[in-house]
């Protein structure tokens, strides 16, 4: 476990992505079984892998898609509660997750664009606070576990709002401390080890509390706070290796939002 922590906290993320892509086909075969199921690829495994920068979580990283709990939750929500997979959408995906990247690319109905400053999976290298896209461009925006890395998240949220079409929607997941009402940020903390200790990861700059949803609303988004796990049985939650009670921030730019 100590080696896993060291790798996650020292190896640059772009290199981690490249290495994991090489290892994934081997892991997929080695861990095949019947105990747990990854809903993203529909395959079952005898166990999932551990993961975590500070506290290692056992049995959470899928060998088949390299998805974590939050990825599988989002996939199930999109499949069961939206028309994302059956309607032509213009999609912007920030820091695209490997679990989704190839699958979304293959959906011919989607006009799918990926962006990030550093990810090798990004079609367009761009700063989220200065996006090279016109106003009202995208029907759907995914921006998951990105904003906690951005010093000026207000500006990033404004850019997300600007480039989303009226009538569009997005999912903006962040690490959320359910026991914290107000977000904590201290820009004087720059040491990677100290950031890991306080924020949970060396490249995080804040811990979001429940005021995260209020901040999104202040930008102009309509926000639905979805506890999708409530629609699943305890057996399904365990089978898919989800976190009971994890919240999905689903945001909308309503037709009249641009007037706010």
C-alpha positions, 0 to 999 in steps of 0.5 A: 500500500505504501508503494501505491501511495508513493506512485500516485503522489510522485508520478506525474498524471500524464505518465500515470495515464500512459502506464495505466493504459498499458497495464489495463488489458492484463489486469482485465484478464487476470481479475476476471470472476463473478463477484463484482460487476463494472456497469461500464463494460458489463464484465465481472471480476473476482475483485477490484483494485485498491486506490487512494492518495492518502487513505487507500480504499480497498476494492474500488478500481475496476480492472476492466475500465480503470473506473472508480466509484464516481465513474460508475455512478455517473455512467449508471445515471447517464444510462438510466436517467438521461438520453445522452447515449441516444441523442445527438449532442455536442459534448465537451469533456474536461480531463477525460477519464479513461473509463469514458474516453474511448466509449464516448468517442465511438458514439457516432451521435456525439460531437465529442471534444476533450480538453485539458492542459496536460492530459494526453487524452485531450484533443485541445490543450486549454486553460479552463479559465480561458476557454477557446470556444464561442459562447453557447457552444456545447449541449453537454459538459463533463467536468469531474474532479477538475475544479478542486485543482483550479486556483480561481474556480469562480472564473472556471465556473463562469467559463463553463457557464459561458460555453454551455448552450441554453438548455444544456446540462453538465455533471461537475463532480468534485471531492465533497466533504459531507461534514463541511458546510463551507469550502476551505481554501488556503493558497499559502499551502504550496508544499505538495506533502502538506497539500496531500495531508490537508486537501487529500491530494498533492495537486488539490487547492481546496476542500469543497463543502456543501456551499459548492452547490450554492456557488454553482447557482450563483454563477447562473446554473440550475443545480440538481443534487442527485443521490442516485444510489437511492434508486439502487439496492444495497446488493447493487451498490456492493456489486458495482462497488459504489459509495452509498449516498455519493452526490452527483451535481447535475447542472443546467443552463436554463433558456433564460439563464443568460439574462441572470 
